[in-house]
Amino acid sequence: MGPSIVDVMADSFDPVPMIERYRERAAAVKRRNLPPVGGEERQQFIRQAEQDFMDFAMIGDAEATLEDGVLTLRIDLRGGS
């Protein structure tokens, strides 16, 4: 059995493009159109979009380091800086 995908990634992974993809995903959520639904379905869609944006934006704002095969994302949640 050969090396796992994690073993291969640990040697060549660059976290910067991953962070940029998350920034792009956050921006895409902001541009997402609301489907033609109403009532509870519409509210559910809005809640999901808000959660998606928050998740993607947090990772998009992270400082990433890769040391000894361990990816660490540092996210400052204090705000205002």
C-alpha positions, 0 to 999 in steps of 0.5 A, spaced: 500 500 500 502 506 498 502 513 501 496 516 503 493 523 500 495 526 507 502 523 507 503 526 500 499 533 501 504 534 508 510 534 503 507 539 498 501 543 501 501 550 500 495 553 505 495 560 501 491 558 495 486 554 500 485 560 504 484 564 498 479 559 495 475 560 502 475 568 501 472 567 494 467 562 497 465 567 502 464 572 496 460 568 492 455 567 498 454 574 499 452 574 491 448 568 492 441 570 489 435 568 494 431 562 490 423 564 489 421 561 495 417 564 501 416 563 508 420 558 513 424 555 507 426 562 505 428 564 512 432 557 512 435 559 506 437 565 509 440 562 515 444 557 511 447 563 507 449 567 513 452 560 516 456 559 510 458 566 509 461 566 517 464 559 516 468 561 509 470 568 511 473 566 518 477 561 514 478 566 509 481 571 514 485 565 517 493 565 518 495 559 516 502 555 518 504 548 516 509 545 520 512 538 520 506 536 516 501 540 521 496 545 518 494 550 523 489 556 522 490 562 527 483 566 527 483 572 531 476 573 533 477 579 537 475 583 532 476 591 531 483 590 528 
